[in-house]
Each structure stands twice: as C-alpha cells, then as structure tokens.
Amino acid sequence: MKDLLRMIAVELVDHPEQVSISEREEDNKIVLELRVAPEDMGKVIGKQGRIAKSIRTIIKATTASESKKVVVDIKE
C-alpha cells in the first residue's frame, strides 16, 4: 500500500523527488504519512479536497481485507 500511495502521489506532483511516505502503527490502525513539496500541496489535495478523498478511498479499498484500518495523512 505504501508503494501504491507513492505511485499515485508521484504522478500528481511537479516535484516527485520530494515525495516521501512514512508508515507507523497506532492502536489498531496503520498511518501512512505522505509528505510533498509545499507548492505541490494543492495538487495532492485538489479542489475542496476531492483528490485527497479519492486517494484515501483507493487506499481504503485496497486494504479492505486487512484487519487494521489504514489512514492517509497528507503533510508538507
């Protein structure tokens, strides 16, 4: 799922070399923290958060069979 998130993010941004993803576990969930360049934040979030919501939906759908919930956190 980390690779899928990286693949999606790299295609959206102008500075793919600045895309980084870290993964951590909290309680009963996995948090994927996506970091992009400040000028690429709008491209990853989209108008009214539509792209961010779509990214989260894709990740959620691919991890539906796992026992832990997966959360995507987008940061600069």
C-alpha positions as CSV (number, residue, x, y, z in Angstrom):
1,M,0.0,0.0,0.0
2,K,3.0,2.3,0.6
3,D,4.1,1.7,-3.0
4,L,0.6,2.4,-4.4
5,L,0.4,5.7,-2.5
6,R,3.9,6.7,-3.8
7,M,2.9,5.8,-7.3
8,I,-0.3,7.9,-7.1
9,A,1.5,10.9,-5.5
10,V,4.4,11.0,-7.9
11,E,2.1,11.2,-10.9
12,L,0.2,14.2,-9.3
13,V,3.1,16.5,-8.3
14,D,5.7,18.6,-10.1
15,H,8.5,17.6,-7.7
16,P,8.3,13.8,-7.5
17,E,11.8,13.6,-5.9
18,Q,10.3,15.4,-2.8
19,V,7.6,12.8,-2.2
20,S,8.2,10.8,0.9
21,I,6.0,8.3,2.8
22,S,6.4,7.1,6.3
23,E,4.4,4.3,7.9
24,R,3.6,3.9,11.6
25,E,1.2,1.8,13.7
26,E,-1.1,3.3,16.2
27,D,-3.5,1.2,18.3
28,N,-5.5,-0.8,15.7
29,K,-4.6,1.3,12.6
30,I,-1.8,2.0,10.2
31,V,-1.0,5.6,9.4
32,L,0.6,6.5,6.1
33,E,2.1,10.0,6.2
34,L,2.5,11.5,2.8
35,R,4.9,14.5,2.5
36,V,5.2,16.6,-0.6
37,A,6.8,19.9,-1.5
38,P,4.7,23.0,-0.3
39,E,4.0,24.1,-3.9
40,D,2.5,20.6,-4.6
41,M,0.1,20.5,-1.7
42,G,-2.8,21.9,-3.9
43,K,-2.3,19.2,-6.5
44,V,-2.4,16.4,-3.9
45,I,-5.4,17.9,-2.0
46,G,-7.4,19.2,-5.0
47,K,-10.4,21.5,-5.1
48,Q,-12.4,21.0,-1.9
49,G,-10.2,18.0,-1.0
50,R,-11.5,15.8,-3.8
51,I,-8.2,14.4,-4.8
52,A,-7.2,13.7,-1.2
53,K,-10.5,12.0,-0.7
54,S,-10.0,9.9,-3.8
55,I,-6.5,8.9,-2.7
56,R,-7.9,7.8,0.7
57,T,-10.7,5.9,-1.0
58,I,-8.3,4.0,-3.2
59,I,-6.0,3.1,-0.3
60,K,-9.0,2.1,1.8
61,A,-10.4,-0.2,-1.0
62,T,-7.1,-1.9,-1.5
63,T,-6.7,-2.6,2.2
64,A,-10.3,-3.7,2.9
65,S,-9.3,-7.3,3.5
66,E,-6.7,-6.4,6.2
67,S,-7.7,-6.4,9.9
68,K,-6.3,-2.9,10.5
69,K,-7.7,0.4,9.4
70,V,-5.4,2.4,7.1
71,V,-5.3,6.2,7.4
72,V,-3.6,8.6,4.9
73,D,-2.2,11.8,6.4
74,I,-1.0,14.5,4.0
75,K,1.6,17.0,5.2
76,E,4.1,19.5,3.8
